[in-house]
Amino acid sequence: MRNFFTSPSGLPGSILVQCLRHLLRLAVLLSIIGVGLVAHYRVFVTKEKINVIHSEEHPSSARKLALDMHDYFQSNKADQLDGKCRLSEIRGNTWSADIYGFSVTDPLAAAESLATSRNISKSLLLGLALPVIATLLLGRFFCSWICPAGFLFDIADRLRSLLQKIGVPVHHLHLWRGNKFVLLATGLIVGAMAGVPVLGSFYPPAVLGREISALTADFFSVLTDYPTVTGISLGGILIIGIIIAETFVSRRLWCRFVCPGGALYSLIGANRVVRVHNDLNQCTRCNECIQVCPMGLNPMKTESPGMECDQCMLCLESCQPGSLSLKWGLPLSHSENQSEKQRE
Amino acid sequence: MIRRKFIRTIARAVGVSIASITGLGAFANLLKRKDAANPVLGEPEVIRPPGALENEIDFLSQCIRCTRCRDACPTGAIKLAGFGDSAQLGTPYILPFESACNLSLACTTTCPTEALQLLILTKDVHMGRAVVDERTCVSHNGTGVCGACHTACPFKNFAITQGPHNAPTVHEDRCVGCGLCEEACIVEGIKAIRVYSGRQLV
């Protein structure tokens, strides 16, 4: 086992890591919005140009602005930029993305596709390679480093602590952690029986991707002659509902107790290589890490928190004596240490 | 003590699984629901993007409801069904009278599963077939001379041929069902040339 990252409190490195984490998730969220905007903007301009040529009406000011924007983007500089970036070749969201022809798919999507159709396609398997390898190395890192819904839930978390400071009463509901594993198993069984993917229809990152896609379509639809606005559908209501629940009912209610995708990531990354390691000799039992952990885990209990740790590194930042560190070693060495600890 | 904990875990798992199977089963029924007829076309059938699996049940089980085909579509023909639409939630469908497929086949190259199978030649597409309503078509009923569908068709003089007054005739075995003719049709309201997929909603 080798030391990978130690971060005593007060060091700028730890703050940098948190900033990086938030920025990465914000970038993912913004790029999902951007992908939708680029895709629908392209369609809007093609259609509108045709409409303007055909009808020869005076376009409304908003439409004129959009067309002027298009003319600007068609100019030399923007053309070169588009030629380099090829933004229209990035498609999809975190559920399944196509980045310049390279496919990345959420393991839950593949598991559900396998359950419902009893068949897995080659491109789905290829898209699975990167997330699965990364999860085997880093565990449930998707939840705290990439998941755009997790970013929104983190904002709910901030709101929660703010409300607590003001003195608004918030509940601390605690459910059974096994819920999400049971939900994952039953969801796959129901999906296999019904022949439709059930879990993907309420898995927050997938729902968020779909909702953003629908909203960006609406954004350009209102500029056309015949707007068809769908607005926020049931998925959007679900996301807002989770945010409200996480603010008032329980901290990270969805991620801790319900999320089937988190359950699958936990299972894949159970024997991860990089993990938070606790040097129990240095630990002063100040309970700071338990207070700060969004997943409600206890880094003090054993040498290393269990498979549900999402590597957010907040506990490293909070640890005053510096007994927590991020270490890497082969999966077996972790478990050996743990079993030795249990024997003692 | 350990046994008691074990029994409690088992009891919880059984309880949660019974509850979730009931809930998810109801949800799956909602996702699979057979909907009322399409408000415009009048038939409970749906046009899927090019390369979609022939069997609708297979298609529904393969499609993972990502948004890649819609993001790839250059004409905005592919729509994703929301609640209240005739197709199942999150699945792609096409309404040719609003926006038709231009057979770019970008969706078939980006689909992560085999729900949309990779196609290279546009003549291999079988989304449906166009049918001319001779009562409303202006070239057929003698109210005018049009030929818009023939002009729009990517397989001119092959899938659509013209008779007197530019009256179109569709050759069913050659039509790929892209719907460009339906989009171009000048008849207001229900178009005189419409694409039928023959794909019943399951």
Interface residues (C-beta under 8 A of the other chain):
Chain A: V35 G36 A39 H40 R42 V43 F44 T46 K47 R91 G92 N93 W95 S96 A97 D98 S103 T105 A109 E112 S113 T116 S117 N119 S121 S123 L124 G127 W176 G178 N179 V182 L183 A185 T186 G187 I189 V190 G191 M193 A194 G195 V196 P197 V198 G200 S201 F202 A206 G209 R210 S213 A214 T230 S233 L234
Chain B: T9 R12 A13 V16 S17 S20 I21 L24 G25 F27 A28 N29 L31 K32 I57 D58 L60 S61 Q62 C63 I64 R65 C66 T67 R68 R70 D71 A72 C73 P74 T75 G76 L80 G82 F83 Q88 L89 G90 S99 T110 C111 P112 T113 E114
